[in-house]
Amino acid sequence: MIQAIDHVQVAVPPALEQAAVRFYGGLLGLVRLEKPAGTDDARGAWFQAGNIQLHVGIQTQGFVAATKAHVAFVVADLDRVKTLLKGDGRPVKDGGGIAGFRRIFSEDPAGNRLEFLQPA
């Protein structure tokens, strides 16, 4: 059966590819990976987040932002993340408390929902 999660992927339209790469790699500081030979699309980007990869894929037709489905990032300093997101013009919504965590929700340049959690 399933042993681990290797990666998650978010989709963005072609016009927002560079904005998404800047957001995930620049603003959020994820480490960009070189896509291995044999991948089916040279567009988009792959990033490392702990032991899981985040792939930004380009959806050329029919793009609709994921406004419920989301990636949840564990962070060391939620207040710093809030400041960075707000400084980049991203919305920040309090996620309320869940046992053992503080959390917020925001979105990437394509409107995909993101969650950020800090252990309490």
FENFENRA-V793914 format. One record per backbone hydrogen bond with DSSP energy under -1.0 kcal/mol. NH is the residue of the N-H (numbers start at 1). CO is the residue of the C=O. Records with the same first field share a line. If there is no record, write none. Layout:
NH->CO, CO
This chain:
8->53
10->55
12->57
16->13
17->14
20->16
21->17
22->18
23->19
24->20
25->21
26->22
27->22
28->23
30->24
31->48
33->46
39->36
45->56
47->54
48->31
49->52
52->49
53->6
54->47
55->8
56->45
57->10
59->12
67->65
73->115
75->117
81->77
82->78
83->79
84->80
85->81
86->82
87->83
88->84
89->86
90->85
93->105
95->103
98->101
101->98
102->118
104->116
105->93
106->114
108->112
111->108
113->66
114->106
115->71
116->104
117->73
118->102
120->100
